[in-house]
Amino acid sequence: MPIETDVAVASTAEGFRRGLGLFDSIMVVVGIMVGSGIFIVSAEMSRQIGSPGWLLVAWVITGVLTVSGALSYGELAAMMPQAGGMYVYLREAYSPVWGFLYGWTMWTVIQTGTIAAVAIAFARFSGVLFPSVSEQHYLFGPYNLGAHYAVSLSTAQLVAIAVIVLLTFGNALGLKYGKIITNVFTVSKLGALAVLIVLGLTMCANHAAIRANFTHMWAVHGAVPLAEGLSAASGFGLFIALCISQTGSLFSADAWHNITFVAAEVKRPERNLPLALLIGTATVIVLYLFCNVAYLASLPISAMQTVPSDRVATAVLRTVFPHVGAELMAAAIMVSTFGTVNAMTLAGARACYAIAKDGLFFPAVKRLNRAHVPGWGLAIQGLWAALLVLPRTINPLTHQYGNLYSNLLDYVISAELFFYILTIASVFRLRCMRPNASRPYRAWGYPWLPGLYIVGATVILLALFAYRPGTTWPGMIIVVIGVPVYYLARRVFV
């Protein structure tokens, strides 16, 4: 008997079922945005910026850019409500090769690498509750592949792979199962984040932290050098610190556009996609701002800068729950990361489907299974994400093992920001190219808000190229490698 979901929901021309309502769509946006980053990145940001007030300003910048970007994407999503999201927008606004370059980077590193990274984060925090789950407890390996790389399978890696396999299988059963998991875990993680904020502003708050952080909230203390002779202590250094810190805050609020990958399965997409993007991003940004206020009410910024393993949220809970704070936070992050892996698994396979429909990926990926979802797309995405869990990096100084996907994600941050800029610029381009095209929703604040995003994101990108070249140029190289791959794919798959 065929496995089907939402049988009463009308099919699209592509064969998808429109089974995601407004609430479901908002949950996809929020569920992907809230992972483990908000519980960690403020520590590194506080070291870069060195000031409580300017730390909050950095998060405000993130909020303005994220919501501006979401409002701009809404026009594209309502105009082209089909599977594929950014891949489709770049293809239509520029050329198929630009769409493919994004799709190539997304599939090889951005989506699958993030799935692998968040699955490992789930495993790491599960190790707080279950000590046998550890990246140092090996089932085989590590086997060195030269001086810089290795492969291994630890108990933590095994748990991460199991999570990827489980959620890939669950999403292959149909949209209904994927959205139930997303909704349940997203509501749970929002509840956990709200509890953290309330505790941070009440029980965990202390007068010493409040006095230290808010009496002289604009003074810079303990900022690390950004480059030789440059730190946040100077005006220009502070400007650069705010730009560089966005690699933490901006990308902790990243992936909100993934809802556009599943546009073909959203009910009334011309209405629900722009609303989901706006409500979802605004909700997360407000929670993130309050979360950072809670951190500053509980910990002096000097303590945030030196917190072990950058686990700021854990340090906050430990002020009131010294014996179980770490366990409580670990459980909350496990819920959060599990939901994020599920939402990214659901969305990413739809982008692979769109690429395959254009004859640039394995032909099987363009077919939907009996549950009206891209089963082969899910399988190939899950397989690659699981494989990315296995490679390790070797620190030549300490001989400690890291994870290859972490390096890859660092490398593509700049490339992803570049694609964001290019996509939002397509709002302007398509209005010129197709002035009479149907636009059920027109970007609010046009041309100022889309322009604000482009200018702001471009400044951040230039700062990263100038002061973090080691993690920016490699990302662009990954993108450029996609050019010959595009022409090879046309020969192989078309």
C-alpha positions as CSV (number, residue, x, y, z in Angstrom):
1,M,0.0,0.0,0.0
2,P,1.5,3.4,-1.0
3,I,2.8,5.6,1.9
4,E,1.0,8.9,1.5
5,T,0.5,11.9,3.7
6,D,-2.1,14.7,3.7
7,V,-4.1,12.9,1.0
8,A,-6.7,15.7,1.1
9,V,-4.2,18.3,0.2
10,A,-3.9,19.3,-3.5
11,S,-0.9,18.2,-5.4
12,T,1.3,20.8,-7.2
13,A,2.3,20.4,-10.8
14,E,5.6,18.9,-9.6
15,G,3.8,16.2,-7.7
16,F,4.4,17.7,-4.2
17,R,1.6,18.0,-1.7
18,R,0.9,21.4,-0.2
19,G,0.8,20.2,3.4
20,L,2.6,23.1,5.2
21,G,0.4,25.8,6.7
22,L,1.5,29.1,8.1
23,F,2.3,27.7,11.5
24,D,4.3,24.8,10.0
25,S,6.2,27.2,7.8
26,I,7.1,29.4,10.8
27,M,8.3,26.4,12.7
28,V,10.6,25.4,9.8
29,V,12.1,28.9,9.8
30,V,12.5,29.0,13.5
31,G,13.5,25.4,13.8
32,I,16.4,25.8,11.4
33,M,17.6,29.1,12.8
34,V,17.8,28.0,16.5
35,G,20.5,25.4,16.8
36,S,23.4,25.4,19.3
37,G,25.0,28.7,18.3
38,I,23.0,31.1,20.5
39,F,24.2,29.1,23.6
40,I,27.9,29.5,22.6
41,V,28.8,32.3,20.2
42,S,28.4,35.2,22.5
43,A,31.6,34.2,24.3
44,E,33.7,34.7,21.2
45,M,31.8,37.8,20.3
46,S,32.5,39.3,23.7
47,R,36.2,38.7,23.3
48,Q,36.2,40.4,19.9
49,I,34.1,43.4,20.9
50,G,35.0,43.7,24.6
51,S,31.9,45.8,25.5
52,P,28.5,44.8,26.8
53,G,26.8,47.6,25.0
54,W,28.5,47.0,21.7
55,L,27.8,43.3,22.0
56,L,24.1,44.1,22.0
57,V,24.6,46.4,19.1
58,A,26.2,43.5,17.2
59,W,23.1,41.5,17.7
60,V,20.9,44.4,16.7
61,I,22.9,44.6,13.4
62,T,22.3,40.9,13.0
63,G,18.6,41.5,13.5
64,V,18.3,44.3,11.1
65,L,20.1,42.5,8.4
66,T,18.3,39.2,8.9
67,V,14.8,40.7,8.9
68,S,15.6,43.0,6.0
69,G,16.9,39.9,4.1
70,A,13.7,37.9,5.0
71,L,11.4,40.7,3.8
72,S,13.3,40.9,0.5
73,Y,13.2,37.1,0.0
74,G,9.5,37.2,0.6
75,E,9.0,38.8,-2.8
76,L,11.0,36.2,-4.6
77,A,9.3,33.3,-2.7
78,A,5.8,34.6,-3.5
79,M,6.8,35.2,-7.1
80,M,8.4,31.7,-7.7
81,P,6.7,29.3,-5.2
82,Q,8.5,26.2,-6.4
83,A,11.0,23.8,-4.8
84,G,14.6,25.0,-4.8
85,G,14.5,28.5,-3.2
86,M,17.8,30.4,-3.8
87,Y,18.9,28.0,-6.5
88,V,15.8,28.9,-8.6
89,Y,16.1,32.7,-7.9
90,L,19.7,32.8,-9.0
91,R,19.0,30.7,-12.1
92,E,16.1,33.0,-13.1
93,A,17.7,36.3,-12.3
94,Y,21.2,35.6,-13.7
95,S,21.9,32.3,-15.4
96,P,21.8,28.6,-14.8
97,V,25.5,28.6,-13.9
98,W,24.9,31.0,-11.0
99,G,22.1,28.8,-9.7
100,F,24.3,25.7,-10.0
101,L,27.2,27.4,-8.2
102,Y,25.0,28.0,-5.2
103,G,23.5,24.5,-5.5
104,W,27.0,23.0,-5.7
105,T,28.2,24.8,-2.6
106,M,25.0,24.2,-0.7
107,W,25.0,20.4,-1.3
108,T,28.7,19.7,-0.9
109,V,29.3,21.9,2.2
110,I,26.6,24.3,3.4
111,Q,23.6,22.1,3.9
112,T,25.2,18.7,4.4
113,G,28.1,20.2,6.4
114,T,25.7,22.0,8.7
115,I,23.7,18.8,9.2
116,A,26.9,17.0,10.1
117,A,28.0,19.8,12.4
118,V,24.7,20.1,14.3
119,A,24.4,16.3,14.6
120,I,27.9,16.2,16.2
121,A,26.8,19.0,18.5
122,F,23.8,16.8,19.5
123,A,26.2,14.0,20.2
124,R,28.7,16.1,22.2
125,F,26.0,17.4,24.5
126,S,24.5,13.9,24.9
127,G,27.9,13.0,26.2
128,V,27.2,15.3,29.2
129,L,24.3,13.0,30.1
130,F,25.9,9.7,28.8
131,P,29.7,9.8,29.4
132,S,30.2,6.8,27.0
133,V,29.3,9.1,24.1
134,S,32.6,10.9,23.4
135,E,34.8,11.9,20.5
136,Q,37.7,10.2,22.3
137,H,36.0,6.8,22.7
138,Y,36.9,5.2,19.3
139,L,35.2,2.2,17.7
140,F,37.9,2.3,15.1
141,G,40.7,4.6,14.3
142,P,41.7,7.3,14.2
143,Y,43.7,6.4,11.0
144,N,46.0,9.2,9.9
145,L,45.9,10.2,6.3
146,G,49.1,12.2,6.1
147,A,50.1,14.9,8.6
148,H,46.9,16.9,8.6
149,Y,43.9,14.6,8.2
150,A,42.5,11.3,9.6
151,V,39.3,9.3,9.7
152,S,37.7,7.7,12.7
153,L,34.5,6.4,14.2
154,S,34.0,7.4,17.8
155,T,30.9,6.8,19.9
156,A,30.0,10.5,19.4
157,Q,30.4,10.2,15.6
158,L,28.3,7.0,15.7
159,V,25.5,8.9,17.5
160,A,25.7,11.8,15.0
161,I,25.4,9.4,12.1
162,A,22.5,7.6,13.8
163,V,20.6,10.9,14.1
164,I,21.2,11.7,10.5
165,V,20.0,8.3,9.4
166,L,16.9,8.4,11.7
167,L,15.8,11.8,10.5
168,T,16.5,11.0,6.9
169,F,14.3,7.9,7.1
170,G,11.6,9.8,9.0
171,N,11.4,12.5,6.3
172,A,11.3,9.9,3.6
173,L,8.1,8.6,5.0
174,G,6.4,11.9,4.0
175,L,5.9,15.5,4.7
176,K,3.5,14.8,7.6
177,Y,6.2,13.0,9.6
178,G,8.9,15.6,8.9
179,K,6.7,18.5,9.9
180,I,5.4,16.8,13.1
181,I,9.0,16.3,14.3
182,T,9.9,19.9,13.3
183,N,6.9,21.4,15.1
184,V,7.3,19.4,18.3
185,F,11.0,20.0,18.7
186,T,10.8,23.7,17.6
187,V,8.1,24.4,20.2
188,S,10.2,22.6,22.8
189,K,13.4,24.5,21.9
190,L,11.5,27.9,22.0
191,G,10.2,26.9,25.5
192,A,13.7,26.0,26.6
193,L,15.1,29.3,25.3
194,A,12.3,31.3,27.0
195,V,13.0,29.5,30.3
196,L,16.7,30.4,29.9
197,I,15.8,34.0,29.4
198,V,13.5,34.2,32.3
199,L,16.0,32.5,34.6
200,G,18.8,34.7,33.4
201,L,16.8,37.8,34.1
202,T,15.5,36.6,37.5
203,M,17.1,33.8,39.5
204,C,20.5,33.9,37.8
205,A,20.8,37.6,37.7
206,N,23.2,39.2,40.2
207,H,24.1,42.7,41.1
208,A,27.8,42.3,40.5
209,A,27.2,41.4,36.8
210,I,24.6,44.1,36.3
211,R,26.8,46.7,37.8
212,A,29.9,45.6,35.8
213,N,28.1,45.3,32.5
214,F,25.6,48.2,32.6
215,T,27.3,50.9,34.6
216,H,29.9,51.5,31.9
217,M,28.4,49.4,29.2
218,W,30.2,51.1,26.3
219,A,33.7,50.7,27.8
220,V,35.9,48.2,26.0
221,H,37.7,45.7,28.2
222,G,39.6,42.4,27.5
223,A,39.1,42.6,23.7
224,V,41.5,40.3,21.8
225,P,43.6,41.7,18.9
226,L,41.9,41.4,15.6
227,A,45.1,41.9,13.7
228,E,48.5,43.3,14.5
229,G,48.0,46.6,16.3
230,L,44.2,46.5,15.8
231,S,41.6,45.8,18.5
232,A,38.1,47.1,19.5
233,A,39.8,49.7,21.8
234,S,40.0,52.1,18.8
235,G,37.2,53.5,16.8
236,F,38.2,51.7,13.6
237,G,39.0,48.6,15.5
238,L,35.6,48.6,17.0
239,F,34.0,48.9,13.6
240,I,36.0,45.9,12.3
241,A,35.2,43.9,15.5
242,L,31.5,44.5,14.9
243,C,31.9,43.3,11.3
244,I,34.0,40.2,12.2
245,S,31.7,39.3,15.1
246,Q,28.9,38.8,12.6
247,T,30.4,35.5,11.7
248,G,29.0,34.3,15.0
249,S,25.7,36.2,15.4
250,L,24.7,36.4,11.8
251,F,25.2,32.8,11.2
252,S,23.7,31.7,14.4
253,A,20.6,33.2,12.9
254,D,21.3,31.7,9.5
255,A,19.4,29.3,7.2
256,W,16.0,31.1,7.6
257,H,15.7,31.0,3.8
258,N,15.4,27.2,3.8
259,I,11.6,27.5,4.0
260,T,11.8,28.6,0.3
261,F,13.3,25.2,-0.6
262,V,10.0,23.7,0.3
263,A,7.8,26.4,-1.3
264,A,6.1,23.8,-3.5
265,E,4.7,22.2,-0.3
266,V,3.4,25.4,1.4
267,K,-0.3,26.2,1.3
268,R,-1.1,29.6,-0.1
269,P,2.6,30.3,-0.7
270,E,2.0,33.8,-2.0
271,R,0.7,34.7,1.5
272,N,2.3,32.2,3.9
273,L,5.9,32.3,2.7
274,P,6.5,36.1,3.2
275,L,4.6,35.9,6.5
276,A,6.6,32.9,7.7
277,L,9.9,34.6,6.8
278,L,8.9,37.8,8.7
279,I,7.4,36.2,11.8
280,G,10.0,33.5,12.0
281,T,13.1,35.7,11.7
282,A,11.6,38.5,13.9
283,T,10.7,36.0,16.7
284,V,14.2,34.4,16.7
285,I,16.0,37.8,16.7
286,V,13.9,39.1,19.6
287,L,14.6,36.0,21.6
288,Y,18.3,36.2,20.8
289,L,18.5,39.8,22.0
290,F,16.7,39.0,25.3
291,C,19.0,35.9,25.6
292,N,22.1,38.1,25.5
293,V,20.6,40.6,27.9
294,A,20.0,37.6,30.2
295,Y,23.7,36.6,29.8
296,L,24.9,40.1,30.7
297,A,22.6,40.2,33.7
298,S,24.0,36.9,35.0
299,L,27.7,37.1,34.1
300,P,30.2,40.0,34.0
301,I,31.6,40.3,30.4
302,S,35.0,39.3,31.8
303,A,33.5,36.0,32.8
304,M,31.8,35.6,29.4
305,Q,35.2,36.0,27.8
306,T,36.8,33.2,29.7
307,V,33.9,30.7,30.2
308,P,35.1,27.1,29.5
309,S,34.4,25.9,26.0
310,D,32.5,29.1,25.3
311,R,29.4,27.6,27.0
312,V,27.8,30.8,28.2
313,A,24.3,29.4,28.7
314,T,25.7,26.6,30.8
315,A,27.6,29.1,32.9
316,V,24.4,31.1,33.5
317,L,22.5,28.1,34.7
318,R,25.3,26.9,36.9
319,T,25.0,30.2,39.0
320,V,21.7,28.8,40.4
321,F,22.0,25.1,39.6
322,P,25.7,24.4,40.3
323,H,25.2,20.6,40.3
324,V,22.8,20.1,37.4
325,G,23.2,23.2,35.4
326,A,25.4,21.5,32.8
327,E,22.9,18.6,32.5
328,L,19.9,20.9,32.1
329,M,21.6,22.9,29.4
330,A,22.8,19.8,27.6
331,A,19.3,18.4,27.5
332,A,18.0,21.8,26.1
333,I,20.7,21.9,23.4
334,M,20.0,18.2,22.5
335,V,16.3,19.1,21.8
336,S,17.4,22.2,19.9
337,T,20.0,20.5,17.7
338,F,17.8,17.5,17.0
339,G,15.0,19.8,15.7
340,T,17.5,21.7,13.6
341,V,18.9,18.6,11.9
342,N,15.4,17.5,11.1
343,A,14.4,20.8,9.5
344,M,17.6,21.1,7.5
345,T,17.2,17.5,6.3
346,L,13.6,18.2,5.2
347,A,14.5,21.4,3.3
348,G,17.8,20.5,1.7
349,A,16.6,17.6,-0.3
350,R,14.1,19.8,-2.1
351,A,16.9,22.0,-3.4
352,C,18.7,18.8,-4.6
353,Y,15.4,17.9,-6.4
354,A,15.3,21.3,-8.2
355,I,18.9,20.9,-9.4
356,A,18.2,17.4,-10.7
357,K,15.0,18.6,-12.5
358,D,17.3,20.9,-14.5
359,G,19.5,17.9,-15.4
360,L,22.4,18.9,-13.3
361,F,22.3,16.1,-10.6
362,F,21.6,12.4,-10.4
363,P,18.4,11.7,-12.4
364,A,16.9,9.6,-9.5
365,V,16.8,12.7,-7.3
366,K,14.2,14.4,-9.5
367,R,11.7,11.6,-8.8
368,L,9.3,11.7,-5.8
369,N,8.6,8.6,-3.9
370,R,5.2,7.2,-3.0
371,A,5.0,9.6,-0.1
372,H,5.4,12.6,-2.5
373,V,8.8,13.6,-1.2
374,P,12.3,13.3,-2.9
375,G,13.3,10.0,-1.4
376,W,16.5,9.7,-3.4
377,G,17.4,13.3,-2.7
378,L,17.0,12.6,1.0
379,A,19.1,9.5,0.8
380,I,22.0,11.0,-1.1
381,Q,22.0,14.1,1.2
382,G,21.9,11.9,4.3
383,L,24.7,9.7,3.0
384,W,27.0,12.7,2.2
385,A,26.2,14.3,5.5
386,A,27.0,11.1,7.4
387,L,30.3,10.7,5.4
388,L,31.3,14.3,6.4
389,V,31.1,13.2,10.1
390,L,34.0,10.7,9.6
391,P,37.0,12.8,8.4
392,R,39.1,14.5,11.1
393,T,41.7,17.2,11.1
394,I,45.0,17.0,13.0
395,N,46.4,20.0,14.9
396,P,50.1,19.9,14.1
397,L,51.1,21.5,17.4
398,T,48.9,19.6,19.9
399,H,48.2,16.5,17.7
400,Q,44.6,16.7,18.8
401,Y,41.8,15.7,16.4
402,G,39.2,18.1,15.1
403,N,36.4,17.7,12.6
404,L,36.8,18.5,8.8
405,Y,33.3,19.8,8.4
406,S,34.1,22.6,11.0
407,N,36.9,23.9,8.7
408,L,34.6,23.6,5.6
409,L,31.9,25.6,7.3
410,D,34.4,28.3,8.3
411,Y,35.5,28.4,4.7
412,V,32.0,28.8,3.2
413,I,30.7,31.5,5.5
414,S,31.9,34.2,3.2
415,A,30.7,32.4,0.1
416,E,27.2,32.0,1.7
417,L,27.1,35.7,2.5
418,F,28.1,36.4,-1.1
419,F,25.2,34.4,-2.4
420,Y,22.8,36.2,0.0
421,I,23.9,39.5,-1.4
422,L,23.5,38.2,-5.0
423,T,20.1,36.8,-4.3
424,I,18.7,40.0,-2.7
425,A,20.2,42.0,-5.6
426,S,18.0,39.8,-7.9
427,V,15.0,41.6,-6.4
428,F,16.2,44.7,-8.2
429,R,17.3,42.8,-11.3
430,L,14.0,40.9,-11.7
431,R,12.0,44.1,-11.3
432,C,13.9,45.4,-14.3
433,M,13.9,42.2,-16.3
434,R,10.3,41.2,-15.6
435,P,8.4,44.3,-14.6
436,N,5.0,42.8,-15.4
437,A,5.6,39.4,-13.6
438,S,3.0,38.5,-11.0
439,R,4.2,39.6,-7.6
440,P,1.6,38.7,-4.9
441,Y,3.9,40.3,-2.3
442,R,6.3,43.1,-3.0
443,A,9.3,43.6,-0.7
444,W,8.3,46.0,2.1
445,G,10.6,49.0,2.2
446,Y,11.8,48.6,-1.4
447,P,14.3,49.8,-2.5
448,W,15.7,50.9,0.9
449,L,15.6,47.7,3.0
450,P,17.0,45.4,0.2
451,G,19.6,48.1,-0.4
452,L,20.4,48.3,3.3
453,Y,21.0,44.5,3.4
454,I,23.3,44.6,0.3
455,V,25.4,47.5,1.7
456,G,25.6,46.1,5.2
457,A,26.4,42.5,4.1
458,T,29.0,43.8,1.5
459,V,30.8,45.8,4.2
460,I,30.9,42.7,6.5
461,L,32.1,40.6,3.6
462,L,34.9,43.1,2.7
463,A,36.0,43.2,6.4
464,L,36.2,39.4,6.4
465,F,38.3,39.3,3.2
466,A,40.6,41.9,4.7
467,Y,41.0,40.5,8.2
468,R,40.0,36.9,8.0
469,P,41.5,35.8,4.6
470,G,42.3,32.3,5.8
471,T,38.6,31.5,6.1
472,T,37.3,33.6,3.2
473,W,39.3,32.9,0.1
474,P,39.0,29.1,0.5
475,G,35.2,29.5,0.4
476,M,35.4,31.3,-2.9
477,I,37.7,28.6,-4.2
478,I,35.0,26.0,-3.4
479,V,32.5,28.1,-5.4
480,V,34.9,28.5,-8.4
481,I,35.5,24.8,-8.5
482,G,31.8,24.5,-9.2
483,V,32.3,26.1,-12.7
484,P,34.0,23.1,-14.3
485,V,31.7,20.8,-12.3
486,Y,28.7,22.6,-13.9
487,Y,29.9,21.9,-17.5
488,L,30.8,18.3,-16.5
489,A,27.3,17.8,-15.0
490,R,25.7,19.1,-18.2
491,R,27.6,16.4,-20.2
492,V,27.0,13.6,-17.7
493,F,23.4,14.2,-16.5
494,V,21.6,16.0,-19.4
